[in-house]
Amino acid sequence: MDEAYDAKFGSVKSSPRFFYTPLFFLLIFLLKISFLFGEENYNIKDIKKVMEELFEYHIENKILAPKILKRIFKIYVEEFDFEKRYFLKKELISFLDLDEKKIKKIISNIQKEDFSDFFVLNNSIFKAIKRAQKNRLLIKKNLRDLLEDNNLKKKNSKTNSFFVNNKKELFQRQIEEFKNFYLEHQKIVNIDSEKKMEKLFDLYNRKKNRIENRYLSMKEKGEHFFVLQFLKAFAKSLDIHTSFFTNEEAREIRANLEKEFEGIGVVLTETIEGVMIFDLIKKSPAEDSKQIKKGDIIVFINDKNIEETPFEEVLKIMRERKNGQISLGLKRNEKIFYITLQSRAIEMSCERVSFSFEPFGEGIIGKLVLKAFYENSNGISCSKDIKKAISILKQKGDLQGIILDLRENSGGFLKQAIEVAGIFLKNGIVAISKYSNNEIRYLRNLNGKSYYNGPLIILTSKVSASASEIVAQALQDYGVGIVVGDDRTFGKGTIQYQTVTDKESKYFFKVTVGKYFTPSGRSTQVDGVKSDIVVPSIYSSYRIGEKYLKYSLPSEKVEAVFYDNLKDLEPKLKRIFQINYLPYLQKVVTYWKKMVPILQKNSAYRLENDEEYKDYIEKINSKDKKIDLDFQMKEALRIMKDMIFLDIYSRYRLNEEFSKAK
């Protein structure tokens, strides 16, 4: 029987400005969806400033080249019509199929802060919006016929891969979008009357108008939203991991990176009944009150009736607090009740390290789950959480092996990646960073001794990315652990500089400034970390990874650095390192690597004869979402037991040979 714990401890000093950006990092703690609004007020002059700054930082793209301009137009269109439900193919030819002469002219215009070519594109967007709004009126007229379809099923949610050629096909896509909206909403509120159907359409129409009105507002209000959209498209054009953020988005990212935010801990969504409590954050004022439940409808905020208030305004009002307090009027079963909550800093403990153990022989096997590399200034860091977890596990019994689960880990702070790897290593270089000017920096672990040096498995998947790949490949390079999981990880081997954690920054962005390599000189860029033993995850059948993304940067290699020659250090510092660092340098371990062929053979035999595994693979290949068994962890535990047995046998043979030699 497993015993499970959540980590709620640790301390850290300051947060660095370099980090390995998670791929799925927008935790939305107050809102169910993210909106492009905030306190910014951008104008055309801001475009030049941001472009110059990002070009200065970027590892590869330094000027507004033709390929960058083409990407900007493409991304600008995709940001508006990602699902390809607004434009006809012929309407975009003049923007997406630019000749050399036209490209030179547009680049020249942009350098003069003339964005008239994009204003022409905006006019096409305005026309597409007006057409879509007319189509929605037609949908409303035929509402009953659409929703009384007995064979109504959700269409494949896969993004449309092409723009259609005629208005009839376009209208059909818009009908399908509304049908899907209806089916999704049925999961929240039962649509069982004509009146509710009409309310549902009104909600759908409001949501569409909210997005569309931001574009239409460019006509009256001018620059702000255009500048924002242009900068977002420009940042993305440099490479897949460079981005420009609104203040609101920056707040969300900051909360996710630091695992802490200020609030009362409610997640909201908009339904036909009103603004609903979609979820409660664990150990938040809302959950601790024991009075608020999922499904409650917010009617009043601070004595103001918000039933007719637009959703984005409700979100703003939720931040208006007197002395840190917020009063809510909530409706449940047609009855209204009131509650006042005190806002406070909330730790996102559900996203922090969790751990459990499984009894084995006369000891235990520990399982550490790390979903992100986090730290903040209030005493939270994943490296200290892991150390505390290992300490508790050692108290529970003889810790014979550890499985470090990085399957859902998509990145975080660089400093924490180095410190987590250092838990399992002595002194030595954990990662190498290389920048656009070919400057190379060495990122060292300076602990002197490892915190744990027994059997270790690093469990990965195709969504293990960025900082998690540094840790997995560094530990694999030194041979202190073996990697089990999908054939490869995500393949993000680039470094981003960011301004998100600087609350006073005028502009919030992250920009790719370099690539990282592990001690072997290998980069995880594109290729990812290759598993020593392949055990497929639930993501194995999906096309996931850097190699499938647009505008990703190529991979390369640098010189291996298993022996640290300290060539980057000043003479005085070098002497100190020679005395206190080099004698305790981590050496490459071949002990566990030699076991891999036997471990592979044993695992392959088990999987070939395991009916549960065959059923698991069948479900994965059919993309069945109902997979209850964590087969990857099950097999990782069996591989760990093999490692422990082989370790015991190896030590027994060594002792026997030593005795004979005596």
C-alpha positions as CSV (number, residue, x, y, z in Angstrom):
1,M,0.0,0.0,0.0
2,D,1.3,3.5,-0.9
3,E,1.5,6.3,1.6
4,A,1.3,9.7,0.0
5,Y,2.4,13.2,1.1
6,D,2.4,16.7,-0.2
7,A,5.5,18.9,0.2
8,K,4.9,22.3,1.9
9,F,8.3,23.4,2.9
10,G,11.6,24.8,1.6
11,S,13.2,28.2,1.2
12,V,14.9,30.2,-1.5
13,K,16.6,33.5,-1.9
14,S,16.0,35.4,-5.1
15,S,14.5,34.5,-8.5
16,P,16.9,34.7,-11.6
17,R,15.9,36.4,-14.8
18,F,16.9,33.4,-17.0
19,F,14.5,30.5,-17.1
20,Y,13.5,27.5,-19.2
21,T,10.0,28.4,-20.2
22,P,7.2,25.8,-19.6
23,L,5.1,24.9,-22.7
24,F,1.9,24.7,-20.7
25,F,2.5,27.4,-18.1
26,L,-0.5,29.7,-18.0
27,L,-2.1,28.7,-14.7
28,I,-5.4,30.6,-14.5
29,F,-6.2,31.1,-10.8
30,L,-8.8,33.7,-11.0
31,L,-10.1,33.4,-14.5
32,K,-11.1,30.4,-16.5
33,I,-9.8,31.9,-19.7
34,S,-7.2,34.6,-20.4
35,F,-8.1,38.0,-21.8
36,L,-6.0,40.5,-23.6
37,F,-6.7,43.4,-21.3
38,G,-4.7,45.2,-18.7
39,E,-3.2,48.5,-17.6
40,E,-1.0,49.0,-20.6
41,N,-1.5,51.8,-23.1
42,Y,0.8,51.1,-26.0
43,N,1.3,53.4,-29.0
44,I,3.2,53.0,-32.3
45,K,6.5,54.3,-30.8
46,D,6.5,51.2,-28.6
47,I,6.8,48.9,-31.6
48,K,10.2,50.1,-32.6
49,K,11.5,50.0,-28.9
50,V,10.4,46.4,-28.4
51,M,11.6,45.2,-31.8
52,E,15.1,46.7,-31.2
53,E,15.3,45.1,-27.7
54,L,14.2,41.7,-28.9
55,F,16.6,41.8,-31.9
56,E,19.4,42.7,-29.6
57,Y,18.8,39.8,-27.3
58,H,17.8,37.1,-29.8
59,I,20.3,34.3,-30.5
60,E,19.8,34.2,-34.2
61,N,17.5,36.8,-35.7
62,K,18.9,40.3,-35.5
63,I,17.1,42.3,-38.3
64,L,13.7,42.5,-39.9
65,A,14.6,40.0,-42.7
66,P,12.1,39.0,-45.4
67,K,11.5,35.6,-43.7
68,I,10.6,37.4,-40.5
69,L,8.1,39.7,-42.2
70,K,6.4,36.8,-43.9
71,R,6.0,35.1,-40.6
72,I,4.6,38.2,-39.0
73,F,1.8,38.4,-41.5
74,K,1.1,34.7,-41.2
75,I,1.0,34.8,-37.4
76,Y,-1.0,38.0,-37.3
77,V,-3.7,36.2,-39.4
78,E,-3.5,33.1,-37.3
79,E,-3.8,35.0,-34.0
80,F,-7.2,36.3,-35.3
81,D,-8.4,33.2,-37.3
82,F,-6.6,30.2,-35.9
83,E,-9.6,27.9,-36.4
84,K,-10.0,29.3,-40.0
85,R,-13.6,30.2,-39.5
86,Y,-13.5,33.9,-40.7
87,F,-11.5,34.2,-43.9
88,L,-11.8,32.7,-47.4
89,K,-8.6,31.5,-49.0
90,K,-8.7,34.2,-51.8
91,E,-9.0,37.0,-49.2
92,L,-5.5,36.3,-47.8
93,I,-3.4,35.8,-51.0
94,S,-2.2,39.4,-51.0
95,F,-1.0,39.1,-47.4
96,L,0.4,35.6,-47.3
97,D,1.9,35.4,-50.8
98,L,4.2,38.5,-50.9
99,D,6.7,39.0,-53.7
100,E,10.2,40.3,-53.2
101,K,9.4,43.9,-54.3
102,K,6.4,44.1,-51.9
103,I,8.4,42.7,-49.0
104,K,11.2,45.3,-49.4
105,K,8.5,48.1,-49.5
106,I,6.8,46.9,-46.4
107,I,10.1,46.5,-44.5
108,S,11.0,50.0,-45.5
109,N,7.6,51.3,-44.3
110,I,7.9,49.6,-40.9
111,Q,11.4,51.1,-40.4
112,K,9.7,54.5,-40.9
113,E,7.0,53.5,-38.4
114,D,4.5,53.2,-41.2
115,F,2.2,50.2,-40.6
116,S,-0.4,51.0,-43.4
117,D,0.0,47.5,-44.9
118,F,-1.2,46.0,-41.6
119,F,-4.0,48.5,-41.5
120,V,-5.1,47.1,-44.9
121,L,-5.1,43.6,-43.3
122,N,-7.1,45.0,-40.4
123,N,-9.8,46.2,-42.8
124,S,-10.1,42.7,-44.2
125,I,-10.4,41.5,-40.6
126,F,-13.2,44.0,-40.0
127,K,-15.1,42.8,-43.0
128,A,-14.6,39.1,-42.0
129,I,-16.0,39.9,-38.6
130,K,-19.1,41.7,-39.9
131,R,-19.8,38.7,-42.2
132,A,-19.4,36.3,-39.2
133,Q,-21.8,38.4,-37.1
134,K,-24.4,38.3,-39.9
135,N,-24.0,34.5,-40.1
136,R,-24.6,34.2,-36.4
137,L,-28.0,35.9,-36.8
138,L,-28.9,33.2,-39.3
139,I,-27.8,30.6,-36.8
140,K,-30.0,32.2,-34.2
141,K,-33.0,32.0,-36.6
142,N,-32.5,28.3,-37.1
143,L,-31.6,27.5,-33.5
144,R,-34.2,24.9,-32.8
145,D,-33.5,22.9,-35.9
146,L,-29.8,22.9,-35.2
147,L,-30.1,21.8,-31.6
148,E,-32.9,19.3,-32.1
149,D,-30.6,17.2,-34.3
150,N,-30.8,13.7,-32.7
151,N,-27.4,12.8,-34.2
152,L,-25.7,15.9,-32.7
153,K,-22.1,15.0,-31.9
154,K,-19.1,17.0,-31.3
155,K,-16.9,17.4,-34.4
156,N,-13.3,16.5,-34.2
157,S,-11.7,19.4,-32.3
158,K,-8.5,19.2,-34.5
159,T,-7.8,22.6,-35.9
160,N,-8.8,23.2,-39.5
161,S,-5.7,22.9,-41.7
162,F,-6.8,25.1,-44.6
163,F,-9.0,28.1,-45.4
164,V,-12.1,27.3,-47.4
165,N,-12.9,28.5,-50.9
166,N,-16.5,29.7,-50.6
167,K,-18.9,31.3,-48.2
168,K,-21.1,28.2,-47.9
169,E,-18.2,26.1,-46.5
170,L,-17.3,29.0,-44.2
171,F,-20.8,29.2,-42.8
172,Q,-20.8,25.5,-42.2
173,R,-17.7,25.8,-40.1
174,Q,-19.3,28.5,-38.0
175,I,-22.4,26.3,-37.5
176,E,-20.1,23.4,-36.3
177,E,-18.4,25.8,-33.9
178,F,-21.7,26.7,-32.3
179,K,-22.7,23.0,-32.1
180,N,-19.5,22.2,-30.3
181,F,-20.0,25.1,-27.9
182,Y,-23.5,23.8,-27.1
183,L,-22.2,20.3,-26.4
184,E,-19.4,21.6,-24.2
185,H,-21.8,23.7,-22.2
186,Q,-24.1,20.8,-21.7
187,K,-21.4,19.3,-19.5
188,I,-21.8,22.3,-17.1
189,V,-25.5,23.2,-17.3
190,N,-28.3,21.1,-18.7
191,I,-29.8,22.8,-21.8
192,D,-33.4,21.4,-21.6
193,S,-35.6,24.2,-22.8
194,E,-36.0,26.6,-25.7
195,K,-35.4,29.5,-23.3
196,K,-32.1,28.0,-22.2
197,M,-31.1,27.4,-25.8
198,E,-31.6,31.1,-26.5
199,K,-29.6,32.1,-23.5
200,L,-26.9,29.7,-24.6
201,F,-26.7,31.4,-28.0
202,D,-26.6,34.8,-26.3
203,L,-23.7,33.7,-24.2
204,Y,-21.9,32.3,-27.3
205,N,-22.5,35.5,-29.2
206,R,-21.2,37.6,-26.3
207,K,-18.0,35.6,-26.2
208,K,-17.5,36.0,-29.9
209,N,-18.3,39.7,-29.8
210,R,-15.8,40.2,-26.9
211,I,-13.0,38.9,-29.0
212,E,-14.1,40.6,-32.2
213,N,-14.7,44.0,-30.6
214,R,-11.0,44.2,-29.7
215,Y,-10.2,44.2,-33.4
216,L,-13.2,46.5,-34.3
217,S,-12.0,48.9,-31.6
218,M,-8.9,49.7,-33.7
219,K,-11.1,51.8,-35.9
220,E,-12.3,54.1,-33.1
221,K,-9.7,53.9,-30.4
222,G,-6.6,53.6,-32.5
223,E,-3.3,52.1,-31.6
224,H,-3.2,50.1,-28.3
225,F,-4.7,46.8,-29.5
226,F,-3.0,47.0,-32.9
227,V,0.4,47.5,-31.2
228,L,-0.3,44.6,-28.9
229,Q,-1.3,42.2,-31.7
230,F,1.7,43.3,-33.9
231,L,4.2,42.8,-31.1
232,K,2.8,39.4,-30.3
233,A,3.1,38.4,-34.0
234,F,6.6,39.9,-34.2
235,A,7.9,38.1,-31.1
236,K,6.5,34.7,-32.3
237,S,8.1,35.2,-35.7
238,L,11.6,35.1,-34.2
239,D,11.2,31.6,-32.9
240,I,8.6,29.4,-31.3
241,H,9.6,30.3,-27.7
242,T,9.9,34.1,-28.0
243,S,6.7,35.8,-26.8
244,F,5.3,39.2,-25.9
245,F,2.8,39.3,-23.0
246,T,0.1,41.6,-21.6
247,N,0.2,42.6,-17.9
248,E,-2.5,40.1,-17.2
249,E,-0.7,37.3,-18.9
250,A,2.5,38.2,-17.1
251,R,0.7,38.0,-13.7
252,E,-0.5,34.5,-14.5
253,I,2.9,33.3,-15.7
254,R,4.6,34.8,-12.6
255,A,2.1,33.0,-10.3
256,N,2.9,29.7,-12.0
257,L,6.6,30.1,-11.9
258,E,6.6,31.2,-8.2
259,K,3.9,28.8,-7.2
260,E,2.2,31.6,-5.3
261,F,-0.4,34.3,-6.0
262,E,-2.5,36.9,-4.1
263,G,-6.2,36.3,-4.0
264,I,-9.2,34.4,-2.5
265,G,-8.7,31.2,-4.6
266,V,-11.7,30.9,-6.9
267,V,-11.7,29.9,-10.6
268,L,-14.5,31.4,-12.6
269,T,-16.3,30.5,-15.8
270,E,-19.2,32.1,-17.7
271,T,-22.4,30.1,-18.1
272,I,-26.0,30.8,-19.2
273,E,-26.8,31.0,-15.5
274,G,-24.2,33.7,-14.9
275,V,-20.6,33.8,-13.6
276,M,-20.1,30.5,-11.9
277,I,-17.5,29.2,-9.4
278,F,-15.8,26.6,-11.6
279,D,-13.2,25.4,-9.0
280,L,-11.6,26.3,-5.7
281,I,-7.9,26.4,-5.2
282,K,-6.7,24.1,-2.4
283,K,-5.9,25.7,1.0
284,S,-7.2,29.1,-0.2
285,P,-9.6,31.4,1.7
286,A,-12.4,30.3,-0.5
287,E,-11.9,26.6,0.2
288,D,-11.1,27.2,3.9
289,S,-14.4,29.0,4.4
290,K,-16.3,25.7,3.8
291,Q,-19.2,27.8,2.5
292,I,-18.4,28.2,-1.2
293,K,-19.0,25.3,-3.5
294,K,-18.4,24.6,-7.2
295,G,-21.4,25.6,-9.2
296,D,-22.3,28.6,-7.0
297,I,-23.3,31.7,-9.1
298,I,-21.9,35.1,-8.2
299,V,-24.6,37.7,-8.0
300,F,-22.9,40.5,-6.0
301,I,-19.3,41.6,-5.6
302,N,-18.7,44.2,-2.8
303,D,-22.5,44.9,-2.8
304,K,-22.5,45.6,-6.5
305,N,-24.9,43.5,-8.6
306,I,-22.9,41.9,-11.4
307,E,-25.6,39.8,-13.1
308,E,-25.6,42.0,-16.2
309,T,-21.9,42.9,-16.0
310,P,-19.6,41.7,-18.9
311,F,-17.4,38.8,-17.8
312,E,-14.1,40.7,-18.3
313,E,-15.4,43.5,-16.0
314,V,-16.3,41.0,-13.4
315,L,-12.7,39.8,-13.4
316,K,-11.5,43.3,-12.8
317,I,-14.0,43.9,-10.0
318,M,-12.8,40.8,-8.3
319,R,-9.5,42.6,-7.8
320,E,-11.0,45.6,-6.1
321,R,-10.6,44.9,-2.4
322,K,-11.0,47.1,0.7
323,N,-8.4,46.3,3.3
324,G,-7.7,43.1,1.4
325,Q,-11.3,41.9,1.7
326,I,-13.9,40.9,-0.9
327,S,-17.6,40.4,-0.3
328,L,-19.5,37.9,-2.5
329,G,-23.2,37.4,-2.9
330,L,-23.7,33.8,-4.1
331,K,-26.7,32.0,-5.5
332,R,-27.3,28.3,-4.8
333,N,-30.6,26.5,-5.5
334,E,-32.2,29.9,-6.1
335,K,-31.2,31.2,-2.6
336,I,-28.7,34.0,-2.2
337,F,-26.2,34.1,0.7
338,Y,-23.3,36.4,1.5
339,I,-19.7,35.8,2.5
340,T,-16.7,38.1,3.1
341,L,-13.2,36.7,2.5
342,Q,-9.7,38.1,3.3
343,S,-7.3,38.0,0.3
344,R,-3.9,36.4,1.0
345,A,-0.9,34.9,-0.6
346,I,-1.9,31.4,-1.7
347,E,0.7,28.6,-2.2
348,M,-0.1,26.4,-5.2
349,S,0.8,23.2,-3.2
350,C,-0.9,20.9,-5.7
351,E,1.7,22.0,-8.3
352,R,4.6,21.4,-6.0
353,V,6.6,18.2,-5.2
354,S,4.5,15.2,-4.1
355,F,5.9,11.9,-3.0
356,S,4.9,8.4,-2.0
357,F,6.6,5.1,-1.4
358,E,6.1,1.4,-2.1
359,P,7.3,-1.3,0.4
360,F,10.0,-3.5,-1.1
361,G,11.9,-6.2,0.7
362,E,13.1,-4.8,4.0
363,G,12.9,-1.2,2.8
364,I,11.0,1.1,0.4
365,I,11.1,2.5,-3.1
366,G,10.4,6.3,-3.2
367,K,8.4,8.0,-5.9
368,L,9.0,11.8,-6.4
369,V,6.7,13.7,-8.7
370,L,8.1,17.0,-9.9
371,K,5.8,19.0,-12.3
372,A,7.8,22.2,-12.6
373,F,11.1,23.8,-11.5
374,Y,9.8,26.6,-9.2
375,E,11.1,29.0,-6.6
376,N,10.1,32.3,-5.0
377,S,11.2,34.8,-2.4
378,N,8.9,33.4,0.3
379,G,10.7,30.2,1.0
380,I,9.5,27.9,-1.7
381,S,11.7,25.9,-4.1
382,C,11.5,22.5,-5.7
383,S,15.1,21.5,-4.8
384,K,14.4,22.0,-1.1
385,D,11.1,20.3,-1.4
386,I,12.8,17.3,-2.9
387,K,15.5,17.2,-0.2
388,K,12.8,17.3,2.4
389,A,10.9,14.6,0.7
390,I,13.9,12.3,0.5
391,S,14.6,13.0,4.2
392,I,11.1,11.9,5.2
393,L,11.3,8.8,2.9
394,K,14.5,7.8,4.7
395,Q,12.6,8.0,8.0
396,K,9.9,5.7,6.6
397,G,12.4,2.9,5.9
398,D,15.5,1.8,4.1
399,L,15.4,3.9,0.9
400,Q,16.5,1.3,-1.7
401,G,15.6,3.3,-4.8
402,I,14.1,6.5,-6.1
403,I,11.9,7.1,-9.2
404,L,12.1,10.8,-10.2
405,D,8.9,11.4,-12.1
406,L,9.3,14.2,-14.7
407,R,6.6,13.1,-17.1
408,E,4.4,16.2,-16.8
409,N,7.3,18.6,-16.2
410,S,7.6,21.3,-18.9
411,G,10.2,23.5,-17.4
412,G,10.9,26.4,-15.0
413,F,13.8,28.2,-13.5
414,L,17.4,27.3,-14.6
415,K,18.8,27.6,-11.1
416,Q,16.4,25.0,-9.8
417,A,17.3,22.6,-12.6
418,I,20.9,22.8,-11.6
419,E,20.1,22.4,-7.9
420,V,17.8,19.4,-8.5
421,A,20.4,17.6,-10.6
422,G,22.9,18.5,-7.8
423,I,20.9,16.4,-5.3
424,F,22.1,13.3,-7.1
425,L,25.6,14.5,-8.1
426,K,28.9,15.6,-6.5
427,N,30.6,18.8,-7.8
428,G,30.7,19.3,-11.5
429,I,29.2,21.0,-14.5
430,V,25.5,20.3,-15.0
431,A,24.8,22.4,-18.0
432,I,26.6,24.6,-20.6
433,S,24.9,27.6,-22.1
434,K,26.0,29.1,-25.4
435,Y,24.8,32.6,-26.6
436,S,24.7,34.4,-30.0
437,N,28.2,35.9,-29.6
438,N,29.5,32.3,-29.0
439,E,30.0,33.2,-25.3
440,I,29.9,29.9,-23.3
441,R,29.0,29.7,-19.6
442,Y,29.4,26.7,-17.3
443,L,26.7,26.0,-14.8
444,R,28.1,24.1,-11.9
445,N,26.9,22.1,-8.9
446,L,28.9,23.0,-5.9
447,N,27.4,20.8,-3.2
448,G,30.6,18.7,-2.7
449,K,28.6,15.5,-2.2
450,S,25.3,14.0,-3.5
451,Y,22.3,13.9,-1.3
452,Y,21.3,10.5,-2.6
453,N,23.4,8.1,-4.6
454,G,21.5,4.8,-4.8
455,P,19.5,3.3,-7.7
456,L,17.8,6.0,-9.6
457,I,15.3,6.1,-12.5
458,I,14.3,9.3,-14.2
459,L,10.8,8.8,-15.6
460,T,10.0,10.9,-18.7
461,S,7.5,11.4,-21.5
462,K,7.1,13.3,-24.7
463,V,5.9,16.3,-22.7
464,S,9.0,16.4,-20.4
465,A,10.6,19.6,-21.7
466,S,13.2,22.2,-21.1
467,A,14.6,22.2,-17.6
468,S,13.4,18.7,-17.0
469,E,15.5,17.6,-20.0
470,I,18.6,19.3,-18.5
471,V,18.1,17.2,-15.4
472,A,17.3,13.9,-17.2
473,Q,20.2,14.1,-19.6
474,A,22.8,15.4,-17.1
475,L,22.0,12.5,-14.8
476,Q,22.1,10.2,-17.7
477,D,25.5,11.7,-18.9
478,Y,27.1,11.1,-15.6
479,G,25.6,7.6,-15.3
480,V,24.0,8.1,-11.9
481,G,20.6,7.1,-13.1
482,I,18.8,5.6,-16.1
483,V,16.1,7.2,-18.1
484,V,12.8,5.3,-18.6
485,G,9.9,6.5,-20.7
486,D,8.9,7.5,-24.2
487,D,11.6,7.0,-26.8
488,R,12.5,10.7,-26.5
489,T,11.5,13.8,-24.6
490,F,10.1,17.1,-26.1
491,G,13.3,18.5,-27.4
492,K,13.4,22.1,-26.1
493,G,17.1,23.0,-25.7
494,T,16.9,26.8,-25.8
495,I,17.3,29.4,-23.1
496,Q,15.0,32.4,-22.7
497,Y,15.6,35.7,-21.0
498,Q,12.4,37.1,-19.5
499,T,11.1,40.2,-17.9
500,V,8.0,38.6,-16.5
501,T,9.3,38.3,-12.9
502,D,10.2,42.0,-12.9
503,K,6.9,43.5,-11.8
504,E,8.1,47.0,-12.7
505,S,9.1,46.2,-16.2
506,K,7.5,48.4,-18.9
507,Y,7.3,45.5,-21.4
508,F,6.8,41.8,-20.5
509,F,8.4,39.3,-22.8
510,K,10.6,36.2,-23.1
511,V,13.2,35.9,-25.8
512,T,15.5,33.1,-26.9
513,V,19.0,34.1,-26.1
514,G,21.0,30.9,-26.3
515,K,21.1,27.1,-26.3
516,Y,22.0,24.7,-23.5
517,F,24.0,21.5,-23.5
518,T,24.7,18.9,-20.9
519,P,28.1,17.6,-19.8
520,S,28.4,15.2,-22.8
521,G,28.3,18.3,-25.1
522,R,24.9,17.1,-26.4
523,S,22.0,19.4,-26.8
524,T,18.4,18.2,-26.2
525,Q,17.2,20.7,-28.9
526,V,14.8,18.9,-31.3
527,D,16.1,15.4,-30.6
528,G,15.2,15.4,-26.8
529,V,16.6,13.0,-24.2
530,K,16.6,9.4,-25.5
531,S,15.4,6.8,-23.0
532,D,17.7,3.9,-21.9
533,I,14.5,1.7,-21.6
534,V,11.4,2.6,-23.6
535,V,8.1,2.3,-21.9
536,P,5.4,4.3,-23.7
537,S,3.5,7.0,-22.0
538,I,-0.1,8.1,-22.7
539,Y,1.4,10.7,-25.1
540,S,3.4,8.3,-27.2
541,S,1.0,8.2,-30.1
542,Y,0.8,12.0,-30.4
543,R,3.0,14.2,-32.6
544,I,4.4,16.1,-29.7
545,G,7.8,17.8,-29.7
546,E,10.0,20.7,-30.9
547,K,10.5,19.0,-34.3
548,Y,6.8,19.5,-35.0
549,L,6.7,23.2,-34.1
550,K,7.1,26.1,-36.5
551,Y,10.3,28.3,-36.4
552,S,12.2,26.0,-34.0
553,L,16.0,26.4,-34.0
554,P,18.4,23.6,-35.1
555,S,20.4,21.4,-32.8
556,E,24.2,21.4,-32.4
557,K,27.0,20.1,-30.2
558,V,29.8,21.5,-28.0
559,E,32.9,19.9,-26.4
560,A,32.2,17.5,-23.5
561,V,33.1,18.8,-20.0
562,F,33.1,15.8,-17.7
563,Y,36.5,17.0,-16.4
564,D,36.1,20.7,-15.5
565,N,39.3,22.6,-16.5
566,L,37.9,25.9,-14.9
567,K,39.0,27.8,-18.0
568,D,36.2,30.4,-17.6
569,L,37.3,31.4,-14.0
570,E,39.5,34.3,-12.9
571,P,43.0,33.1,-11.6
572,K,42.2,33.8,-7.9
573,L,38.8,32.0,-8.1
574,K,40.4,29.2,-10.1
575,R,42.9,28.5,-7.2
576,I,40.0,28.3,-4.7
577,F,38.2,25.9,-7.0
578,Q,41.3,23.7,-7.5
579,I,41.5,23.2,-3.7
580,N,37.8,23.0,-2.7
581,Y,36.0,21.9,-5.9
582,L,38.1,19.6,-8.1
583,P,38.9,17.0,-5.5
584,Y,35.2,16.3,-5.2
585,L,34.3,16.3,-8.9
586,Q,31.6,13.9,-10.0
587,K,33.1,11.1,-12.1
588,V,31.2,9.3,-14.9
589,V,29.6,6.2,-13.4
590,T,29.4,3.1,-15.6
591,Y,27.9,0.8,-12.9
592,W,24.2,1.4,-13.7
593,K,24.8,1.7,-17.4
594,K,26.3,-1.8,-17.6
595,M,23.0,-3.1,-16.2
596,V,20.9,-1.5,-19.0
597,P,21.1,-4.5,-21.5
598,I,19.8,-6.9,-18.9
599,L,17.1,-4.4,-17.7
600,Q,16.0,-3.8,-21.3
601,K,15.8,-7.6,-21.9
602,N,13.8,-8.2,-18.7
603,S,11.4,-5.3,-19.4
604,A,10.8,-6.4,-23.0
605,Y,10.0,-9.9,-21.9
606,R,7.5,-8.6,-19.3
607,L,5.8,-6.3,-21.7
608,E,5.5,-9.0,-24.4
609,N,3.7,-11.3,-21.9
610,D,1.6,-8.7,-20.0
611,E,-2.1,-8.6,-21.1
612,E,-2.6,-5.4,-19.2
613,Y,0.2,-3.8,-21.2
614,K,-1.4,-4.9,-24.5
615,D,-4.7,-3.4,-23.5
616,Y,-2.8,-0.2,-22.4
617,I,-1.1,0.1,-25.8
618,E,-4.3,-0.5,-27.6
619,K,-6.0,2.3,-25.7
620,I,-3.0,4.7,-26.3
621,N,-3.0,4.0,-30.0
622,S,-6.8,4.6,-30.2
623,K,-6.2,7.8,-28.2
624,D,-8.7,6.5,-25.6
625,K,-8.9,9.0,-22.7
626,K,-10.1,6.4,-20.2
627,I,-6.7,5.0,-19.2
628,D,-7.0,4.3,-15.4
629,L,-3.8,2.3,-15.0
630,D,-0.5,4.2,-14.7
631,F,1.4,1.4,-16.6
632,Q,4.5,3.5,-17.0
633,M,5.0,3.8,-13.3
634,K,4.1,0.2,-12.8
635,E,6.9,-0.9,-15.2
636,A,9.3,1.7,-13.8
637,L,8.8,0.1,-10.4
638,R,9.5,-3.4,-11.8
639,I,12.7,-2.0,-13.5
640,M,13.7,-0.5,-10.2
641,K,13.3,-3.8,-8.5
642,D,15.5,-5.4,-11.1
643,M,18.1,-2.7,-10.5
644,I,18.1,-3.4,-6.8
645,F,18.4,-7.1,-7.3
646,L,21.3,-6.7,-9.7
647,D,23.0,-4.3,-7.3
648,I,22.7,-6.7,-4.4
649,Y,24.0,-9.6,-6.6
650,S,26.9,-7.5,-7.9
651,R,27.9,-6.5,-4.4
652,Y,27.6,-10.1,-3.2
653,R,29.9,-11.3,-6.1
654,L,32.4,-8.5,-5.3
655,N,32.5,-9.5,-1.6
656,E,32.9,-13.2,-2.6
657,E,35.8,-12.4,-4.9
658,F,37.4,-10.2,-2.2
659,S,37.2,-13.0,0.3
660,K,38.8,-15.5,-2.1
661,A,41.6,-13.0,-2.8
662,K,42.3,-12.8,1.0
